Amino acid sequence: EEENQKLMMKKENVLIIINVIAYYGKDHNYLLKLQLELKIQLHVILIKKEMLE
């Protein structure tokens, strides 16, 4: 349960960082690609975590 909260916090922090970069960044195509990759990675981590439990 505590691990899940840590993971969710980490996920939210990553999304906040992405949004800040996207806000200030000029290369939106690159940032969108980065955002997609990070979301996919987070999804994979969550799936792996569920499989382990």
BALOBA-1460 file (C-alpha; in Angstrom, 3 decimals):
// residues 53
<rec num="1" residu="e" x="0.000" y="0.000" z="0.000"/>
<rec num="2" residu="e" x="2.782" y="2.414" z="0.977"/>
<rec num="3" residu="e" x="4.755" y="1.365" z="-2.106"/>
<rec num="4" residu="n" x="1.768" y="2.196" z="-4.303"/>
<rec num="5" residu="q" x="1.541" y="5.673" z="-2.786"/>
<rec num="6" residu="k" x="5.255" y="6.250" z="-3.408"/>
<rec num="7" residu="l" x="4.826" y="5.098" z="-7.006"/>
<rec num="8" residu="m" x="1.827" y="7.382" z="-7.511"/>
<rec num="9" residu="m" x="3.758" y="10.323" z="-6.045"/>
<rec num="10" residu="k" x="6.674" y="9.556" z="-8.332"/>
<rec num="11" residu="k" x="4.295" y="9.356" z="-11.287"/>
<rec num="12" residu="e" x="2.727" y="12.706" z="-10.394"/>
<rec num="13" residu="n" x="6.164" y="14.297" z="-9.959"/>
<rec num="14" residu="v" x="7.219" y="13.048" z="-13.392"/>
<rec num="15" residu="l" x="4.048" y="14.451" z="-14.954"/>
<rec num="16" residu="i" x="4.574" y="17.803" z="-13.213"/>
<rec num="17" residu="i" x="8.167" y="17.926" z="-14.493"/>
<rec num="18" residu="i" x="6.995" y="17.057" z="-18.023"/>
<rec num="19" residu="n" x="4.345" y="19.776" z="-17.888"/>
<rec num="20" residu="v" x="6.852" y="22.372" z="-16.670"/>
<rec num="21" residu="i" x="9.293" y="21.439" z="-19.448"/>
<rec num="22" residu="a" x="6.491" y="21.464" z="-22.012"/>
<rec num="23" residu="y" x="5.368" y="24.880" z="-20.760"/>
<rec num="24" residu="y" x="8.810" y="26.433" z="-21.143"/>
<rec num="25" residu="g" x="10.046" y="24.229" z="-23.957"/>
<rec num="26" residu="k" x="9.895" y="25.303" z="-27.566"/>
<rec num="27" residu="d" x="10.358" y="21.905" z="-29.225"/>
<rec num="28" residu="h" x="6.884" y="20.545" z="-28.635"/>
<rec num="29" residu="n" x="7.224" y="17.510" z="-30.921"/>
<rec num="30" residu="y" x="10.236" y="16.294" z="-28.975"/>
<rec num="31" residu="l" x="8.467" y="16.909" z="-25.669"/>
<rec num="32" residu="l" x="5.314" y="15.098" z="-26.775"/>
<rec num="33" residu="k" x="7.411" y="12.108" z="-27.781"/>
<rec num="34" residu="l" x="9.202" y="12.232" z="-24.430"/>
<rec num="35" residu="q" x="5.889" y="12.472" z="-22.584"/>
<rec num="36" residu="l" x="4.542" y="9.456" z="-24.462"/>
<rec num="37" residu="e" x="7.668" y="7.397" z="-23.720"/>
<rec num="38" residu="l" x="7.517" y="8.244" z="-20.016"/>
<rec num="39" residu="k" x="3.826" y="7.319" z="-19.838"/>
<rec num="40" residu="i" x="4.559" y="3.994" z="-21.539"/>
<rec num="41" residu="q" x="7.453" y="3.318" z="-19.133"/>
<rec num="42" residu="l" x="5.258" y="4.133" z="-16.114"/>
<rec num="43" residu="h" x="2.561" y="1.836" z="-17.479"/>
<rec num="44" residu="v" x="5.061" y="-1.001" z="-17.910"/>
<rec num="45" residu="i" x="6.357" y="-0.472" z="-14.355"/>
<rec num="46" residu="l" x="2.806" y="-0.620" z="-12.968"/>
<rec num="47" residu="i" x="2.004" y="-3.789" z="-14.914"/>
<rec num="48" residu="k" x="5.229" y="-5.485" z="-13.764"/>
<rec num="49" residu="k" x="4.486" y="-4.454" z="-10.193"/>
<rec num="50" residu="e" x="0.984" y="-5.971" z="-10.372"/>
<rec num="51" residu="m" x="2.384" y="-9.186" z="-11.784"/>
<rec num="52" residu="l" x="4.832" y="-9.477" z="-8.886"/>
<rec num="53" residu="e" x="2.121" y="-9.116" z="-6.246"/>
